[in-house]
Amino acid sequence: MGDKKKVERLKEYVQGVLDNKDGKMLYQEYKEDIERVTPRECFEIFTSRIEEGYTPREILKILDKVINVFHKSLASYKWKKPRENSFLDILMKENAALEERLGKIRKIILEKKVEEKREEIRSILKSLEDFNEHYLKKENILFPYMEKKMDIFNGLSIMWSLHDEARESLKNNIALLEKEEFSLKEFNVEIGKLFFAMLGIVKKENLILFPAAMELMDESEWEDMNRQSTEYGFPFIERPPIEEGEKIEIHGFEGMKFKTETGELSFEQIMLLFNALPVDLTFVDENNKVRFFTKPKDRTFPRSPAVIGRDVRNCHPAESVHVVDKIIDAFREGSRDTANFWIDFKGRKLLIQYFALRNSKGEYKGVLEVTQDITDIKKLEGERRLLQWE
């Protein structure tokens, strides 16, 4: 009961910070609780503010201030460290490698050699684009596992917003260094933002995310996460020895056939057909849960088995959830049947389409997301009527 009261008081403290009340007075009032806060309680506190209607972006404005106040308690919190080459240990090794690369840039800045080593800095920053794989493994593997365990981890949307801030800051810094007219003053401001963003995420992982995750998962779950991570990169570290799972697994019903008036297929044939299509498919059911996705050879956006059963809203950055809601609401009420988008992604043109799924009675049964790389399709001209291998 005491811990529940403590968490309620800490929620009041964070609300006071959000309301811009006097920091010193707040600290004195809640000092006893602040000095005993745990990583898991941090999630409970911040998730409660999201449930009260605050957006992750609004919470980000006060997040570091609050974590700095909580720092002493979080830093002294005792938690079991992950075993060698487990999913979490690999993430921690990637963080150490990231800090080493950022340290090289810091050294150049301290030596006041930014302008003469501008190309070297740009090269390091370009290499940091690979660190996106670290963020993707958290968003697509670790976060879904944690969300399924406890509702308090819906607050992970805040950390996803931090990832997006780091991605945006990295892009801005690279663009700045590639300008013909270089501004050292502007660079110092932007590189400071990047250090704050990327190292801030590392700090929050070490103080809050990783300790909470270690308390939550058992060994078999960590092994599952490791197997799922093999489809991602391992930025700045040697690829760890992880046993990969089967690419296509048919669970049950092997002897059964899928029959319709247009033919019949085995379950293996169905999967082979799905994965041979030159598109990525994801099915979300009428309850907004991800139920199925295909695994074509060159999937555009990563998907991991961990997302199965996950609320589709948690599969997107918090800033785009309102678009997801708008599409689903329109499909559900029957005012729309499709939604189309096209974006530029890593030098390719992607077409992303959403289709409402309805049964024979017209009842809404979910959404099919189809992503297709149309770069080469857009270049087609004239006709090709003869076989020509390329």
VEXTORDO-321638 format. One record per atom (N, C-alpha, C, O): x, y, z. Coordinates in steps of 0.2 Angstrom, whole numbers, plus 5000, padded with zeros to 4 digits. Layout:
N
XYZ/...
//
This chain:
390
500449945000/500050005000/500450065000/500350114997/501050065004/501450115004/501750144998/501850204996/501950094993/502250104987/501750134982/501850184978/501050114983/500550144979/500450224981/500350264976/500550234987/500450304989/501050344987/500950404985/501650314987/502250344985/502150364977/502350424975/501950314973/501850324966/501350384965/501450424960/500750384969/500250434968/500550504969/500450554966/501050504975/501350574976/501850594971/501950654970/502150544968/502650564963/502350584957/502550624953/501750554955/501250584950/501150654951/501150694946/500950674957/500750744959/501450784958/501350844956/501950764960/502650794959/502750814952/502850874950/502650764947/502750774940/502250824937/502350864933/501650814940/501150864937/501250934939/501150974936/501550944945/501751004948/502251034943/502251094942/502750994941/503251014936/502951034929/503151084926/502450994927/502151014921/501751074921/501651114917/501451094927/501151154929/501551214930/501351264931/502251194929/502751254930/502751284937/502851344938/502651244942/502651264949/503351274951/503851244948/503451304957/504151314960/504551244961/504251204965/505051234958/505451174958/505751154965/505651104967/505951204968/506251194975/505751174980/505851134984/505151214980/504651194984/504351124983/504151084987/504251104976/504051044975/504550984977/504250934980/505151004976/505650954979/505650944986/505650884988/505550994990/505550984997/504850954999/504950915004/504350964996/503750934997/503750854996/503450815000/504050834991/504050764989/504750734990/504850674987/505150764993/505850734994/505950664996/506350624993/505550645001/505550575003/505450524998/505750474997/504950544994/504750494988/505250494983/505350444980/505450554981/505950564976/506550524977/506850494972/506750514983/507350484985/507350404985/507750374986/506650384984/506550314984/506250284977/506050234977/506250324972/505950314966/506350254962/506950254962/505950204959/506250154955/506150164948/505750194946/506550124943/506450124936/505750114934/505450144930/505450054937/504750044935/504250094937/503750104933/504350124942/503950174945/503950234940/503450274939/504550254937/504550304932/504150294926/503750344924/504050234924/503650214918/502950234920/502550264917/502750204926/502050214929/501850284929/501350304928/502350334932/502250404933/502150434926/501650474925/502550424921/502550464915/501950434911/501650474907/501850364911/501250344907/500550374910/500150384906/500550384916/499950414919/499750484916/499250504916/500350514915/500250584912/499950584905/499550624902/500250534901/499950514894/499250504895/498850524891/499050464900/498350444900/497950504902/497350504901/498250554905/497850614907/497750664901/497450714902/498050644895/497950684889/498650714887/498550754882/499150714891/499750744888/500050704883/500050644883/500350744878/500750704872/501450694874/501750724879/501750644871/502450634872/502850694872/503350704875/502750734867/503150794865/503050844871/503550874873/502450854874/502350894880/502750864886/503050904890/502750804887/503150774892/503950784891/504250784896/504150774885/504850784884/505150854886/505750854888/504650904886/504950964889/505150964896/505551014898/504850924900/505050924907/505450854909/505650844915/505550814904/505750744906/506450744909/506550714914/506950784906/507650784908/507650814915/508050794920/507250864916/507250904923/507050854928/507350854933/506550814927/506250764932/506750714933/506950694939/507050684927/507550624928/508150654932/508450614936/508350714931/508950744935/508750744942/509250724946/508150754944/507950754951/507950684954/508150674959/507750634949/507650564951/508350534951/508450474953/508850564948/509450534946/509850494952/510050434951/509850524958/510250494964/509950424965/510250374966/509250424966/508950364967/508950304962/509150254963/508950334955/508950284950/509650254949/509750204947/510150304950/510850284949/511050234954/511550194953/510750234960/510950184965/510550124966/510650074970/510050124961/509550064961/509950004959/510350004954/509949944962/510249884961/509849834956/509249824958/510149824951/509749774946/510249724943/510849744942/509949664941/510449614939/510649634931/510149644927/511249634930/511449644923/511349584918/511349534921/511249604912/511149554907/511749504906/512349524907/511649444904/512249394902/512549414896/512249454892/513149394895/513549404889/513149394882/512849334882/513149434878/512849424871/512049414871/511749384866/511749434877/511049434877/510749494873/511149534872/510149494872/509849554868/510049624871/510249664868/509949624878/510149684882/510849704882/511049764881/511249654883/511949664883/512249684876/512649734876/511949664871/512149684864/511949764863/512349804861/511349784866/511149854865/511649894869/511749954867/511849864875/512349904879/513049914876/513349964876/513249864872/513849864869/513749914863/514249954862/513249914860/513149964854/513150034857/513450084854/512850044863/512850114866/513650134868/513850194867/514050084870/514750104872/515050124865/515550164865/514950084860/515250104853/515050174851/515450204848/514350184852/514150254850/514550304854/514750354851/514550294861/514950344865/515650364862/515850414863/515950304860/516650314858/516650354852/517150394851/516150344847/516150384841/516050464842/516350504840/515550474847/515350544849/515950574852/516150634852/516350534856/516950554859/517450584855/517850624856/517550554849/518050574844/517850644841/518250684840/517150654840/516950724838/517050774844/517350834843/516950754850/517050794856/517750814856/517950874858/518250774855/518950784855/519150834850/519550884852/518850834844/519050884839/518750954841/519151004840/518150954844/517851014846/518351044852/518451104852/518551004856/518951034862/519651054860/519951104862/519851024854/520551044851/520451104847/520951134844/519851134846/519651184842/519851174834/520151224831/519751114832/519951094825/519351084821/519451044816/518751104822/518151094819/518251104811/518051064807/518451164810/518451184803/518951144799/518751134793/519551134801/520051094797/519851024797/520050984793/519450994802/519250924802/518550914801/518250864803/518250964797/517550964795/517350904792/516850874793/517750874787/517550814783/517550754788/517150704787/518050754792/518150694797/517450694801/517250634803/517250754804/516650754808/516050734804/515650694806/516050754797/515450734793/515450654792/514950624792/516050634791/516050554790/515850514796/515550464796/516050544802/515850504808/515050514809/514750464811/514850574808/514050584808/513650544803/513150514805/513950534797/513650494792/513650414795/513150384794/514150394798/514150324801/513650324806/513450264807/513450374810/513050374815/512250354813/511850334816/512150364806/511550344803/511350274804/510850254805/511950234805/511850154806/511550144813/511250094814/511650194817/511350184824/510650174824/510350154829/510250194819/509550194818/509350114820/508750104822/509750064818/509649994819/509549984826/509149944828/509850014831/509850014838/509150034840/508750004844/508950094837/508250114839/507750074836/507150064840/507750044830/507250004827/507149934831/506649914832/507749914834/507649854838/507349864844/506949824847/507349924847/506949934853/506249944851/505849924855/506149984846/505450004844/505049934842/504449934843/505349894838/505049834835/505049774839/504749724837/505549764844/505649704847/505549714855/505049684858/505949754858/505949764865/505249794868/504949774872/505049854864/504449894867/503849844866/503449844871/503749804861/503149764861/503149714867/502649704870/503749684868/503749634873/503549664880/503149634884/503749724881/503649764888/502949784888/502649784893/502649804882/501949834882/501449774884/500949784887/501649714881/501249654883/501249634890/500749604892/501749654893/501849634900/501449674905/501049644909/501449744904/501049784909/500849854905/501249874901/500349874906/500049934903/500449994905/500550044901/500849994910/501250054912/501750064907/502050124906/501950014902/502450024897/502250054891/502550064886/501550074891/501350114885/501650184885/501650214880/502050204890/502350264891/503050264886/503350314886/503150204884/503750194879/503750244873/504250254870/503150264872/503050314866/503450374867/503650404862/503550394873/503950444875/504750434872/505050484869/504950374873/505650364871/505650354864/506150374861/505150334860/505150334853/505150404851/505550414846/504850454854/504950524852/505650544853/505850584849/505950524858/506650544859/507050514853/507550544851/506950454851/507250424845/507250474839/507650484835/506550494838/506450534832/506850604833/507050634828/506850624839/507250694840/507950684838/508350724835/508250624840/508950604838/509050604831/509550624828/508550564828/508650554820/508650624817/509050634812/508150664819/508150734816/508750774817/508950814812/508950774823/509550814825/510150784821/510550824818/510250724820/510850694816/510750724809/511250744805/510150714806/510050744799/510250814798/510550834793/510050854803/510150924803/510950944803/511150984800/511350904807/512050914808/512350894802/512850934800/512150844799/512550824792/512350874787/512850894783/511750894786/511550944781/511951014783/512251044778/512151024789/512451084791/513251084788/513551134786/513551024789/514251014787/514251004780/514851014777/513750994776/513750984769/513651054765/513651054759/513451104769/513351174766/513951204764/514551184766/513951234758/514551274755/514851324760/515451324762/514351364763/514551414768/514451384775/513851374777/514951364778/514951334785/514951384791/515351434791/514551374795/514451424801/514651384807/514351334809/515251404810/515451364816/515051374822/514851334826/514751434822/514251454828/513651414827/513451384832/513351404821/512751364820/512951294822/512551254825/513551264820/513751194821/513751184829/513551134831/514051234832/514151214840/513451214843/513351174848/512951244841/512251244843/511951174842/511751134846/512051154835/511751094833/512051034835/511750984837/512751034836/513050974838/512950964846/512950904848/512851014849/512651014856/511950974857/511850934862/511450994852/510850964853/510850884851/510550844854/511350864847/511450794845/511750754851/511450704852/512250784854/512550754860/511950744865/511950694868/511650794866/511050794872/510550744870/510350704874/510350734863/509850684861/510150614862/509850574865/510650604859/510950534858/511150504865/511050454867/511550544868/511850524875/511250524880/511350494885/510750574879/510250574884/509850504884/509550484889/509750484878/509450414877/509850364880/509550314884/510450364879/510850314883/510750314890/510750264894/510750374893/510750384900/510050354902/509950324908/509550374899/508850344901/508750274900/508450234904/509150244895/509150174895/509450134901/509150094904/510050164903/510450134908/510050144915/510150104919/509750204916/509450214922/508750194923/508550174928/508350184917/507650174918/507450104914/507150064916/507550114907/507350064903/507649994904/507249944905/508249984904/508549924905/508449884912/508349834912/508549924917/508349894924/507649864924/507549814926/507149904921/506449884921/506349824917/505949784919/506649824911/506649764907/506949704910/506649654909/507449714913/507749654916/507349624921/507349554922/506949664925/506549634930/505949604927/505549564930/505749614921/505149594918/505149534914/504749494914/505749524910/505849464906/506149404908/506649414913/505949344906/506349284908/506849264902/506849304897/507249214903/507849204899/507549184892/507849204887/506949144892/506749124885/506549184881/506549184875/506249234884/506049294881/506649334878/506549354872/507149334882/507749374879/508049334873/508249364868/508049264873/508249224868/507849234862/508049244856/507149244862/506749254857/506849324854/506949334848/506949374858/507149444856/507849444852/507849474847/508349404854/508949394851/508849364844/509149394839/508449314843/508349284837/508049334832/508149334826/507549374835/507149414830/507649474828/507549504823/508149484832/508649544830/509049524825/509449574822/509149464822/509649444817/509449474810/509849484806/508849504810/508649534803/508849614804/508649644799/509149634809/509349704810/510049704810/510449654810/510349764809/511049774810/511249784817/510849794822/511949774818/512249784825/512749844824/513349824824/512549904825/512949964824/513549964828/513549964834/514149964824/514849974827/515149924831/515649934834/514749864831/515049804835/515049744830/514749744825/515449694832/515449634828/514849604829/514549594834/514549574823/513949534824/514049474829/514449434828/513549474834/513649424839/513449354837/513049354832/513649304840/513449234838/512749224841/512649204846/512249234836/511549224838/511249164833/511349174827/510949114836/510649064832/510049094829/509549114832/509949094822/509449114818/508849064818/508949004818/508249084818/507649044818/507549034810/507849054806/507048984809/506848974802/506549034799/506149074802/506649034793/506349094789/505649084788/505249134789/505349024787/504649014786/504448954791/504748904790/504048964796/503848914800/503048904800/502748954800/502848844799/502148834798/501948794805/502248734806/501548824809/501348804815/500748764815/500148804815/500648704815/500048664815/499748664808/499948704803/499248624807/498848624801/499148604794/498948624789/499748574795/500248564789/499848514784/499948524778/499448474787/499048424782/498448454779/498148424775/498248514782/497548544779/497648584773/498248614772/497148594770/497148634764/496648694765/496148694768/496848754762/496448814761/496048804755/496348814749/495448794755/495048784749/494548844748/494148864753/494448864742/493948914740/493748894733/493948844730/493248934730/493048914723/493548924718/493448904712/494048964720/494548984715/495148934715/495648944712/495148884720/495648834720/495848824727/495448834732/496448784728/496648764735/497348764736/497748754731/497548784742/498248794743/498448764750/498048754755/499048734751/499348714757/499548774761/499648834758/499648774768/499848834772/500548854769/500648914769/500948804768/501648824765/501548864759/501948914758/501148844754/501048874748/500848944749/501048994745/500348954754/500049024755/500649064757/500749124755/501049044762/501649084764/502149104759/502449154758/502249054754/502749064749/502449114744/502849154742/501849114743/501449164738/501549234741/501749274738/501349234748/501349304751/502049334751/502149394749/502549294753/503249314753/503549334746/504049364746/503249304741/503549314734/503249384731/503549404726/502749404734/502449464732/502949524732/503249534737/502949574727/503449624728/503149684732/503249744730/502849664738/502549714742/502649694749/502649634750/502549734754/502549714761/501849724763/501449774762/501549664766/500849664769/500849664776/501249624779/500449704779/500249694787/499549704788/499249744785/499249654791/498549654793/498449674800/498749644805/497949714801/497749744808/497049724808/496649744804/496849684814/496149664814/495649724816/495849774818/495049704817/494549754819/494549784826/494249834828/495049754830/495149774837/495849814837/496049824843/496049834831/496649874831/497349834833/497849864835/497249764833/497849724834/498249704828/497849684823/498849704828/499249674822/499249604823/499449574828/499049574817/498849504817/499349464813/499449404814/499649494807/500049454802/500449504798/500149564797/501049484796/501349524791/501749474787/501949424789/501949494781/502349454776/503049474777/503249524780/503449424775/504249434775/504549424769/504849374768/504449474764/504749464757/505449474758/505749494763/505849454753/506549454753/506849524755/507349534759/506549574752/506849644753/506249684757/506049734753/506149674763/505649714766/505849784767/506449794769/505349834766/505549904766/505649924774/506149954776/505149914777/505149934784/505149874789/504749824787/505549874794/505649804798/505049794802/504649834804/504949724802/504349704806/504649644810/505049604807/504449634816/504749574820/504149544823/503649574825/504149474824/503649434827/503349464834/502749454836/503749504837/503549534844/502949584843/502649594848/502849614837/502249654836/501649624835/501049654835/501649554834/500949514834/500549524840/500849514846/499949554840/499549564846/499649634848/499249654853/500049674845/500249744848/499649784845/499449784839/499449834849/499049884847/499349924841/499949954842/499049934835/499349974830/499550044831/500050064828/499250074836/499450144838/500150144841/500550194840/500350084844/501050084847/501550064842/502150064844/501350054836/501850034831/502050094827/502450094822/501850154829/501950214825/502250264830/502050264836/502650314828/502850374832/502250404835/501750414831/502250434841/501750464844/501450524840/500850534840/501850554836/501650614832/501250594826/500950644823/501250534824/500850514818/500250464820/499850444816/500150454827/499550414829/498950444827/498450404825/498850514827/498250544825/498050524818/497450524816/498550514813/498350494806/498150424806/497650414803/498450384810/498250314811/497450314813/497050274810/497350344818/496650354821/496150374816/495650344815/496350424812/495950454807/495750404802/495150394800/496250364799/496150314794/495650264797/495150244794/495850234803/495450174806/494750204807/494250164806/494650264810/493950284811/493550294805/492950274805/493850314799/493450324793/493350254790/492750244787/493750204791/493650144788/493050104792/492650074789/493150114799/492650084803/491950114802/491450074802/491850174801/491150204800/490950194793/490350214791/491450174788/491250164781/491250224777/491050214771/491550284779/491550334775/492150334770/492150374765/492650294771/493150284766/493350204766/493250174771/493650184760/493950124760/494650114758/494950064759/494950174756/495650174755/496050234757/495650284758/496650234759/497050294760/497750274757/498050224758/497950324753/498650324749/499150374751/498950434752/499750354752/500350404753/500850384749/500950324747/501350424747/501950414744/502450454747/502450514748/503050424748/503650454752/504250444748/504350394745/504750484750/505450464748/505850434754/505850464759/506150384753/506450344758/507150314756/507050264751/507650334758/508350314757/508450304749/508650254746/508250364746/508350364739/507850334734/507950324728/507350304737/506850264734/506150294735/506050334740/505650284730/504950314730/504550254733/504550204729/504250264738/503750214741/503050234741/502850294742/502650184739/501850194739/501650154745/501750094745/501250184749/500950154755/500250164755/499950214755/499850104755/499150104754/498850064760/499150014762/498250094762/497850054767/497150044764/496850084761/496949984765/496349954762/495849934768/496049894772/495249954768/494749934773/494549864771/494449844765/494549814776/494349744775/493649734778/493449754784/493149714774/492449704776/492249634774/492449614769/491749604778/491549544776/490949544772/490749604769/490549494770/490049494765/489449534768/489049554764/489449544774/488849584777/489049664777/488649704779/489649674775/489949744775/490249764782/490349824783/490249724786/490549734793/491349744793/491649704789/491549794796/492249814796/492649754800/492449734805/493149734796/493549674799/494349694800/494749644801/494449754798/495149774799/495449814793/495149834789/496149814793/496549854788/497049814786/497449774789/497149824779/497749794776/498249844774/498049894770/498849844776/499349894774/499749864769/500049814770/499849904763/500249874758/500849924756/500649984754/501449914757/501949954755/502349924749/502549874749/502449974744/502749944738/503350004735/503150064735/503849974734/504450014731/504250024723/504249984719/504050084721/503850104715/504350144711/504250164705/504950144713/505550184710/505650164703/505650204698/505750094702/505850074695/505250074691/505250074685/504650064694/504050064690/503950134687/503650134681/504050184691/503950254688/504450264682/504250314678/504950224681/505450244676/505250204669/505550224664/504750164670/504550124664/504250164658/503850214659/504450154652/504250194646/504150144641/504450084640/503750154636/503650114630/503350044632/502950034637/503549994629/503349924630/503949874630/504449884627/503849814633/504349764633/503849704632/503549674636/503849674626/503449614624/503849554623/503549494623/504549554623/504949494623/505349484629/505449534633/505449424631/505849404637/506549434636/506949424632/506749474642/507349504642/507649494649/507449534653/508149454650/508349444657/508849504659/509149524654/508849524665/509249584667/509749564672/510149604674/
//
